[in-house]
Amino acid sequence: MLHHHLQAHRAYLLGEIHKKLSRESIDSLLVTDLPTIRWLTGFSGSNARLLLAEGKVVLFTDFRYQEQVRRETSGIATVIMKENIARELSAGSWRLGERMALQADHVTWQEMQLLSDGLKGRRFHPVTSFFDGFREFKHLAELEKMRRAAACSEQVLEEVIGMISPGSTEIDIAAEISYRHRKLGAEKDSFDPIVAGGIRSAMPHARPTASKFEPGTLIVIDMGCMIDGYASDQTRTVALGRIPAEARRIYSIVRKAQQLGIDAARSGMEAKDLDNEVRSYIAAEGYGAAFGHSLGHGVGVEVHEAPRVGTAGTETLREGMVFTIEPGIYLEGRFGVRIEDTVVLGPQGAEPLQGFTKELVEL
């Protein structure tokens, strides 16, 4: 039933998008980024372009996906390309109009050149973040997929935490995360897992290495997966053996800061104000300089999308938005702590999609 609702929702979105094109005096728009194409059509192939023109929607792909595009889409005209998109557009009877827009933040220089050569005399209009205002709000069917992705990652986290020992490595655990995501039905990881122990836990985006875990240290595990085109994202920090009192204290500060973010989030507030509320608490505890990244980011068909919940965030938080709350404290050369949930903003505030314990797990 939710699948049919999602199809209807996509049809509604396409109507609203065409209205936006009209308001901005854009005759046609060529969509070149694959996550947006999948969000609008359901098509998951690796080669696709979407033309929005004259109130119509046309999906272009190639012969490899001839059957797949029929299975994954409904009510959308499709073209199996024999050549590149520039040649297809120049050879076809497409009414592109005088003002044709391209996604400036997603079109390559090479494709731009091909389009310029193939559609001679045409001046292209650049648009950026054109779909953000639509993608920020999640339909119930989208939330259902995101809840499944979150549940999948939580089960994997539960399993891999039990595999951590002084003899295991960051790569061992990262590989198990990817393997177990797939075994449980995920399409793939939503990003390369971050597993960082000891002094490497102070690197917010550390790549897993062959480093073995050492007793008395913290381990940051940041992971997520994709299910039916939607991402999950969560971070927990665990301890291997007994950790120093300072590390325990900082864990407590980050945990309180993260809960503060969940409790404070509400519809109508500025994203940057939520960031500031949590950041101010960490600063008051004496670690403001050790929290250098944004509080969070939107999650959906991509693991990083609008809204941006940071000092430079310009969005107003609204019901139906899904974003992370992930404060951290990182002491270079020593250790780091980050705790992250993905939350959906509802009428009563922020509801975490994850339920995994935030008590310090000591292995």
N, C-alpha and C positions, 0 to 999 in steps of 0.2 A: 504493500500500500504506500509506504513512504517513497518507494521508487517512482510511483506515478505522481506523487506530490512534487518530487524533485523535478520531474519532466515539466510539470506545469509551472513550477517556479522558474525554471530556465527560460521557458517561453515568455513569462512575465518580465524577466530580467532583460531579455533581448528587446522587448518592446520599450522598456525604460531607457536602454542604451541607445536605441534609435532616436528617442526623443532628445537625449543629450546631444547626439550628433547634430540633430536639427537645430537645437538651441545655439550650438557653437558654429553653425553654418558649415558643417563638414558634410560633403556629399558622399564620401566613402572612407572606410577605414580598413586597413589591412592589419590583422592581428598576427603577430609573429612569435609571441612567447607561448610555449607549450602548456604551462600550467593554466593560463587564462583560457586557452582553447579547450582544455579538458574540463575546466570549471563550467564553461558555457555549453559544451556539447556532449561531454561524457567520453569523447574520443581520447584514447591513451597512447596512440602511436607516436613514434619518434620523429616523424616528418609530417607536418601539418601547417597550413596557413588558413586563416579564416577571413573572408571578405564580408564586410557589412556595407551594403549599398542599397539605396532605394527601398529601405524597409525589408530587404531580403538578406538571407544568411547563406553563404556558400562555403563549404569546407573542402579544401584541396589537400589531397594526399597522393601517395603513389601505389603502384600495383601490389607491393608487399602487404598492404593493409586493406586491400579490396574487400575481403570478407569481414575483417575486424571492424571496419568503419560501419558496415551494415548492422553488425551485432550491437555496437556500442552507442549508436546514435539513432534518433527518431525525429522525423519532421524537419530534417535539415537537408538541403540539396548538397550533394557531394560530387566532386570531380576527381577522377583518377588522372593525375598529371602524367604526361609523356615526357615533358621537359620541366625546366624550373618555373617557378611562379611568375617570373617576369615575362617569359615567353607565353605562358598560359594566358596571362592578363592581356598581353598585346595582341594575341591571336584570336581571343574570344570576343563576343559581342557584349562585353560588360559595360554597363553605364557607370563609369567611375566618377563622372562629374568633373567640375573644374577644380574643386578643392578636395584633394585626396590626402588623408592623414596616415602617417606611419608612427609606430611606437618608438619614439626617439630613445627610450631607455631599454629597448629590446631588439632593435634592428641592427644588424652588423653593417659595417662600411661596405663589405663586399656585396651584400644583398641590395643595399642602397644604390650602389653603382649599377648592378644588374637591372634594377627597376628603372633607373634614370635612362639607361641605354635602351631598354625594351619599351618604355613608354615615353618616347622622345617629346620634348616640349612641355612636359608636365612638371609643375612645381609642387613639391610635397610639403604638407603642413605637419610639423612635429607635435606630438602630444606625449606627455609624460604622466605616469600614475593615473591613466585615464579610468581604469576599472577599480581603483582602490575604494572609492566610496560605495561601490556595489559589493565588492568581495569582503568588506569588513563585517557585514552582517550575515550571520549564518542561519540557514533554514533548518528546521527540525531534522530533516533527512541528512543534512550535512553534519549536524551535531551528533546524530546517531553513529555515523561513520567515525567521527573523532573520538567518541566514547569507546568504541571498539578498539581503535588504535591505542588509546591510553591504557585500556585494560590489557591489551597484548603486551605492551611495554612493561606494565607493572608485574605481570606474571614472569616475564623474562628477568626483570630486575631481582625478583624474589629468588629465582633459580641461580642466577650468576653470583649473587652475594655469597651464597653458600659455597661457592667454588674458590673464594679468595683465601689464600694462605701465603705464608712466607716463601713458598716454593713457586708460586704462580706469578705471571707477569701481566703487565697492562695489556699487551697484545693478546694474551690468552683470553682475558675477560672480554675484550672488545670483539674478538672473533666469535666467542660464544654468543654474545649479544646479537650479532648479525645472523648467525646460524639459527638461533632459537626464534628470532623474529620471523624468519622465513618458514620455519617448521610449524609455527602457530598460525600461518596464513597471511602474513604481511607481504606486500609486494617487494618491499626493500626497507632499509633504514631510511628515515627522513633526513638524516645527515650522518656523517661518519661518527661513530660513538667516541665520546671523550672518556678515557679512563686514565686518571692521573694520580699517582701516589706520592707520598712524601713531599719533598721540596717541589716536585712538579705539579702538585695540587694548587700551587700559587700561580700557575699559568692558566688563565680562564679558558683558553682554547687549545690546550695541550694535545698533541697527537700521541696516541699510545705508542710506547716503545717496548723493548725487551727488558726493561727494568723490572726487577723482582720487588715485590712488596716487602716492606720492612716492618717488624713489630713496633708498636708505639707511634704509628703515623696515621694520618688521615688520607682517605682515597675519595676523590670526586668522580662520580659517574653521571655523565650527561648523555641521554639517549632518547631515541624516538623511532617510530616506524610509520610507514604509509599503508593504510588499508582503504581500498576502493578510492584511491586518489586523495585521501585526507591524512594529515600528519598528526603525530603526537610529539610531545617534547616534555621531558622531566629531568630533574637533577636531584640526586641525593648524595650526601657526603657521609661516609661510614668510617669507623675506626678499626684498625687491626691491632688488637691488644689494648693495653691501657695507654692513653695519651696524656700529655702534660696538662696541667691545670689551665694554662693560658689558652691552649687549643680548645679545651672544653668550654671555657668562658666565651671564646669567639664563636664557637658553634651555637651557644645559647643566644648570643646577640643576633646572629644571622637568622636563627629560627624565629626569634621574636620579631625581627624586622620583616620577615616574609609573611608572618601572620598579620602584622600591622597592615601590610599592603593588601592582603585579602580582605581584611575587615574594613579598610578605608575606601576601597573601590566602590564607586556608585555611579549610576547613570547621571550625566549632566556635568560631571567634573572634568576639568582639563587633564589630559594624559600627563602633562608635565607636572601638574600639581600632585598627582599620585606618586610620581617619581620623587618629587621633592619631600613629600611626607616621610617616605621610607629613608631617603638619603639623609634627611635632617636627624633622624633617630640614630643612624649609624655614626654620623658626625659627632653627635652629642656623647656617644660612647667612646669617642676618641679615634675612630677609624675611618673618618670621611675620605682621606686620601687613598685608602686601600680599597675603595669601591669605585672603580673607574668606568664601568660600563653602564648602559641603560638598565632600568629596572625590568623592562620587558619588551615584547614585540608581539605583533599579531601572528596567529597560526591558522592555517587553512589548507588550501591545496599546495601551499608552500610552507615550509617550517618557519620562514621569516617573511612576513608581509605586514601590511598596515593593520592596526595602528602602531605607531612607534611610541612606546611608553618610556620616554627619557626626557632629559633636560631640554632637548630641541624639539620635542613632540609638539605638533600643532593641532592635533585632533582633540575633539571632545568625546569622551567615552559615552557610549550609548548601549541600551539593551540589545542583546544579540551579538555583541562583539565578543571575540575570543582572543585572549592574549595571555602571555606568560607573566608571572611575577617571580623574579629570580635574583634577589640581592645576593651579594657575595662580599667577602673580605679576603684579600690576598696579600700575604706578607712575603715579599720576594726573598727567595732563598731559604724559606722556612716552611710554610704551609699555607693552604687556602681552604675556604669553606664556601660552598654555594648550595642553596636549596631552591628548587624551582617546581612550581605547578603551572599547568595551563588552566585558566579559568574562563568560564562563560559568564558574562554579565547579565543578570536578570533583574526583575523588579525588586528583589530583596537584597541585591548586591552580587558579589562575586562567588560563584560556585566552582570549586576545584574539580577538574575531571579526574584527578588522581586522588587516591585514598591511602597511598603507601605511607607508613609511619614516618613522622619527622622527629621522633625520639632518636637520640644518637644510638645507632646500631653498633655494638662493640663485638667484633668477631674473635 
